[in-house]
Amino acid sequence: METRRALVTGAASGIGAACAQRLAADGVHVIAVDRDQAGLDALDGVETVVADLSDLDGLSSLPTDIDILVNNAGVQLVAPIEEFPPERFSYILRLMLEAPFRLIRQSLPHMYDAGWGRVVNISSVHGLRASPFKAAYVAAKHGLEGLSKVVALEGAPHGVTSNCVNPAYVRTPLVTGQLADQAATHGLSEEEVLDKVMLQPVAVKRLIEPAEVAEVVAMLCGPASTSITGTSFVLDGGWTAH
Ligand SMILES: NC(=O)c1ccc[n+]([C@@H]2O[C@H](COP(=O)([O-])OP(=O)(O)OC[C@H]3O[C@@H](n4cnc5c(N)ncnc54)[C@H](O)[C@@H]3O)[C@@H](O)[C@H]2O)c1
């Protein structure tokens, strides 16, 4: 892994930060990309690039000579479809589906030349299952699942694998922010929101830690990963067993 270069998006926080640090611990040269300068500055041992990934034309200025691409940056918006702002729907698909497409598209030539590459798409249990009020997020993640499989088929003859990683709720600001909001909205304590709302479909009643997701990402980039492609690695505490 010491010879590899990885680009990790959304690396200033949560799962992306854990992936960046985990790959760096394996000796990978990590390029951590995010719009959050302060979050990037808190990372150790990685190169950092501040960029707004929803600016699709700006993506061409990011490094393309990479061996590993972790498409991770994402946001959530919870609203019923009839009230869902169309411009927010477009934004979420741009950030979470079109930006991964652009980054994959511009990185594959280097990977093909090298005869080795790893694309890891941080999807979600919502890449495989729907929940109400998450139209854009669920649509983007389902789209990412399809994109990942096409990359797997096209990349295979060139030594490039592509996989999704599908966590249920992970202890990150994306979720802890929702906990506080939902507790206020429902008049429940944060523990009650966790037990009765978020963990209701999950058999293993706990939040996943970002480091657990990063461990799977490292495995998908490591020496045992050659034949793992076109798949979705589910860490959902049993959600999709229903
Ligand atoms: N937390 C969960 O429960 C959970 C579960 C399943 C999947 N995921 C997925 O994991 C990924 C990471 O989520 P997280 O929970 O770590 O969230 P997070 O909010 O902790 O981190 C997301 C990062 O993405 C960055 N980002 C957002 N929009 C950006 C933009 N336009 N340009 C550049 N950077 C941008 C943010 O600045 C932030 O650093 C997302 O794709 C999310 O859908 C999260």
The ligand as an SDF file (V2000), in Angstrom:
LIG
                    3D

 44 48  0  0  0  0  0  0  0  0999 V2000
  -23.6260    8.7830    9.1110 N   0  0  0  0  0  0  0  0  0  0  0  0
  -24.3900    7.7990    8.6830 C   0  0  0  0  0  0  0  0  0  0  0  0
  -25.2100    7.2600    9.4100 O   0  0  0  0  0  0  0  0  0  0  0  0
  -24.2410    7.2840    7.2790 C   0  0  0  0  0  0  0  0  0  0  0  0
  -24.8280    6.0690    6.9720 C   0  0  0  0  0  0  0  0  0  0  0  0
  -24.7120    5.5680    5.6850 C   0  0  0  0  0  0  0  0  0  0  0  0
  -24.0100    6.2830    4.7370 C   0  0  0  0  0  0  0  0  0  0  0  0
  -23.4530    7.4660    5.0610 N   0  0  0  0  0  0  0  0  0  0  0  0
  -22.7400    8.1840    4.0030 C   0  0  0  0  0  0  0  0  0  0  0  0
  -21.4200    8.4070    4.4110 O   0  0  0  0  0  0  0  0  0  0  0  0
  -20.9170    9.5760    3.7570 C   0  0  0  0  0  0  0  0  0  0  0  0
  -20.2640   10.4600    4.8000 C   0  0  0  0  0  0  0  0  0  0  0  0
  -21.2370   10.8410    5.7470 O   0  0  0  0  0  0  0  0  0  0  0  0
  -20.8840   11.2380    7.2490 P   0  0  0  0  0  0  0  0  0  0  0  0
  -21.9240   10.6480    8.0880 O   0  0  0  0  0  0  0  0  0  0  0  0
  -19.4540   10.9500    7.5320 O   0  0  0  0  0  0  0  0  0  0  0  0
  -21.1830   12.8050    7.1750 O   0  0  0  0  0  0  0  0  0  0  0  0
  -20.4090   14.0780    7.7270 P   0  0  0  0  0  0  0  0  0  0  0  0
  -21.4030   15.1790    7.6720 O   0  0  0  0  0  0  0  0  0  0  0  0
  -19.7280   13.7740    9.0200 O   0  0  0  0  0  0  0  0  0  0  0  0
  -19.2840   14.3010    6.6220 O   0  0  0  0  0  0  0  0  0  0  0  0
  -19.6030   14.6550    5.2990 C   0  0  0  0  0  0  0  0  0  0  0  0
  -18.4550   15.4780    4.7410 C   0  0  0  0  0  0  0  0  0  0  0  0
  -18.7920   15.8150    3.3830 O   0  0  0  0  0  0  0  0  0  0  0  0
  -18.4070   17.1610    3.1830 C   0  0  0  0  0  0  0  0  0  0  0  0
  -19.1860   17.7760    2.1130 N   0  0  0  0  0  0  0  0  0  0  0  0
  -20.5350   17.9110    2.0720 C   0  0  0  0  0  0  0  0  0  0  0  0
  -20.8740   18.5890    0.9660 N   0  0  0  0  0  0  0  0  0  0  0  0
  -19.7170   18.8980    0.3160 C   0  0  0  0  0  0  0  0  0  0  0  0
  -19.4170   19.6100   -0.8740 C   0  0  0  0  0  0  0  0  0  0  0  0
  -20.3700   20.1860   -1.6200 N   0  0  0  0  0  0  0  0  0  0  0  0
  -18.1260   19.6990   -1.2520 N   0  0  0  0  0  0  0  0  0  0  0  0
  -17.1540   19.1680   -0.4990 C   0  0  0  0  0  0  0  0  0  0  0  0
  -17.3680   18.4890    0.6490 N   0  0  0  0  0  0  0  0  0  0  0  0
  -18.6470   18.3600    1.0410 C   0  0  0  0  0  0  0  0  0  0  0  0
  -18.6900   17.8510    4.5080 C   0  0  0  0  0  0  0  0  0  0  0  0
  -17.9890   19.0810    4.6370 O   0  0  0  0  0  0  0  0  0  0  0  0
  -18.2480   16.7970    5.5000 C   0  0  0  0  0  0  0  0  0  0  0  0
  -16.8920   16.9350    5.8430 O   0  0  0  0  0  0  0  0  0  0  0  0
  -22.1200   10.2120    3.0530 C   0  0  0  0  0  0  0  0  0  0  0  0
  -22.0910    9.8820    1.6710 O   0  0  0  0  0  0  0  0  0  0  0  0
  -23.2970    9.5680    3.7240 C   0  0  0  0  0  0  0  0  0  0  0  0
  -24.4070    9.4880    2.8670 O   0  0  0  0  0  0  0  0  0  0  0  0
  -23.5520    7.9890    6.3180 C   0  0  0  0  0  0  0  0  0  0  0  0
  1  2  1  0
  2  3  2  0
  2  4  1  0
  4  5  1  0
  4 44  2  0
  5  6  2  0
  6  7  1  0
  7  8  2  0
  8  9  1  0
  8 44  1  0
  9 10  1  0
  9 42  1  0
 10 11  1  0
 11 12  1  0
 11 40  1  0
 12 13  1  0
 13 14  1  0
 14 15  2  0
 14 16  1  0
 14 17  1  0
 17 18  1  0
 18 19  2  0
 18 20  1  0
 18 21  1  0
 21 22  1  0
 22 23  1  0
 23 24  1  0
 23 38  1  0
 24 25  1  0
 25 26  1  0
 25 36  1  0
 26 27  1  0
 26 35  1  0
 27 28  2  0
 28 29  1  0
 29 30  1  0
 29 35  2  0
 30 31  1  0
 30 32  2  0
 32 33  1  0
 33 34  2  0
 34 35  1  0
 36 37  1  0
 36 38  1  0
 38 39  1  0
 40 41  1  0
 40 42  1  0
 42 43  1  0
M  CHG  2   8   1  16  -1
M  END
$$$$
